[in-house]
Every structure is written in C-alpha cells, then in structure tokens.
Amino acid sequence: TRTVPTPPATAPTDRLPAGSDADPWVVLDREVDARTASPAQRDASRTQGRLLVRVARRVWPSPVLDELARAVPHPHHPVALGVAAHAAGTTPQDAALAAAYHAVSGPATAAVRLLGLDPVAVHGLLANLTPELSAVSAAACPPGTSERPGSAGAHWAALPAYSSPGLDLLAERHARAGIRLFVS
C-alpha cells in the first residue's frame, strides 16, 4: 500500500497566499487548521467534518451546507458542526453546546468501551456536567455573535486557540501505531 507522508506539526497550515480574497468558508477552515497543531488531529477533524456535512445535507438540505461543501469538500469538524447546526435552525449557543457535549461524550464513550466501565454511571457523570457545558457554550457565544455562518463580518482570527501539546503528541503516536482504536 502507498502511504502519503504526514507533514510535520511545524509545517505551514496555509493553503492560500496571505492576503488573498478567499471564500469565507476557506478562510474559516484555515483558521481551524491554524489552531490544530497535530496533523493526525487535522486529518481526523476533516474526516469527521466531511461525514457530518454529508449526513447534514440529507437531513437538513440547505444552501449554506451546499456552499460549504463546494468551497471546502473536507471541512474541519467544528466548521461542519456550526453549519449543520445553522441548517437545522439552531442558535450559535446550541451549536456550541453540541460541540462541548461532543468534546466530553466521545472520550467518555471510549472509556466505557475500552475500560469496561458502567455506561449508566459514566453517562450519569456526563449529565452532571450540564451546568459546566452550558457555561462553556454561553462563553463561546457572547452577545453579538449571531453572524451568518461564513459571513465576512465575523472576526475569525479572534477565535480562541487553546493548546494541549500532550494530546497532540498522543494523537501523533496513535496515528503511527500498528493498531488504531479510533480516528480521533
């Protein structure tokens, strides 16, 4: 089998020349690229994003989903999630809440499968996180963040860029492992 070499984590993430008048979806996707240091995590995000757009286009047909699919055929998962939430008629805070829940439920489900934990107990713990997840989603959507997805009026460069080098290193090790348990 032929493998495509993965660029090092220090490789530039830009796909367009600086200062270009790129499609807003491409610009937003580049902002996510710049905030995702690990090539393995970028690949996983794009796989999940592509699959989410594919499903969302069937469930909630929308010109916004079509625009994203044309501009960025393999969008990052956070971009796809925001657009899918918009197509479903939810608010930005609903989309942020879905993202926050996804961030904790995925690892919790993996822990149940890998460690044989009691699923009811684990999901009870997740339910107890409701106040924290609500607070995180509210903080992610301060007043005035109701811009249409992909609009030029949004200030994408102001998006947070939190880092977790330990998780980046684990993702890279997992990508090179002989046995891979999960994509993300």
Helices and strands as residue ranges (DSSP letters): H 24-34, H 39-59, H 63-71, H 77-87, H 92-115, H 119-128, H 130-140, G 156-158, H 165-176
